[in-house]
Amino acid sequence: MENWKPKIEKIVDPIAEDRWSIPGPNDTFKTIQVSVGRPVPLKDNTDWYCPVFIENYVENKAIYGVGPVDALMNAMTLVKSYFDNNPKTSPNAEETNDESKKP
């Protein structure tokens, strides 16, 4: 049986990208990259997927749906779930290389 799952090395056609500030140890914060790619049909054109990248959580994962909007909704549900389950997360963060104290 052929492996039907797409291999995503990186998101080449993002429709949304952001840097988020997330809590780290000892009241520090660090920034992570969050990206969602444009919906893409599977090779057999039966279903669709959106590539999602949430640094240190899901990296270049295909999120599936029965159509392009369904795949996008499912991808954004994953992003929203991550955001909701990390209450001190802040979108639109400035990029930093070092962990820093609370902004």
N, C-alpha and C positions, 0 to 999 in steps of 0.2 A: 504494500500500500504506500502510495506517495505521501510524503509529508506536505500537507496542504497549508501549514501555518507559515506566514511570511517571516523571513529573517530580517529584522530591522537593525541595521548598524547605527544609524543616526537619523534624525528627522530632517529630511531635506526640503520639505514644503510646509513649514509651520504656519498655522493660522492664528496661534496665540503663543506668546512667550513672556515669561516674567521671572524676576528674582524675588524670592520670598525670604524673609528673616524668620528663622525658627529657633526655638529654645535649645540650648545646649546644657552641658553640665555646669554646676556652680553659678547659676544666674548669668551665663553667657549666651550669646546669640551668634548664629552663623547664617550665611546666605546660601540658598540652594537655587538651582535652575529648575523651572517648570515649563514644559513645552507640550503643546498638542498639535499634531499634524493634521493636514487635510484628509478627509475620508477617501479611502482607496478601495476599489472593488477587488475581491479575490479573483484569482486567475480564471475560475469557472463562472464568474459573474453572478453567483447566486447570493452571496452575502458581501458585506463591506467591513472594513476595519479602520480605526483611527490609531495612529501611533501616539503613545503617551510616554513622556519622560518626566519623572519627578526624582530629582537627584537623591541618592541614598534610600530610595523607596521602591519605585518601579522604574527600570531603565530600559527604554525602547521596547515597550510592551504593546502588542496589538490588542485593541479593545474592539470587540465585534458587535455588529448589528445587522438587521435584515435589510437595511438600506442606509444611505449616507447620513441621513438625519438621525436615525436610530443609533448608528455607530458613534456619531458625535455626542448625542445625549448620554450614551453609556460611558464614553470617555470623560465627559465633564462630570458625570456622577462620581467617577473615581476621584477626580481632582477635588471636587467639593467634599467628598467623604474624608480625604486626607486633611483638607483645610479645617473641617468641622471637628475632627478628632485630635487636632493640635491647636488648642484654644489661644495660645500666645503667638501663633503664626501671623505675620504681617506681610501683605503683598506689596509689590512695587518697592522693594528694598534696594538700597544702594549696595553695589558689590563690594565685598570686603574679602581679603585673603586670610585674615586672622579672626579668631573668635573674639568677640568684644562684649563688654558689659551691656546691659539693657539700654536701648536707644533713648 
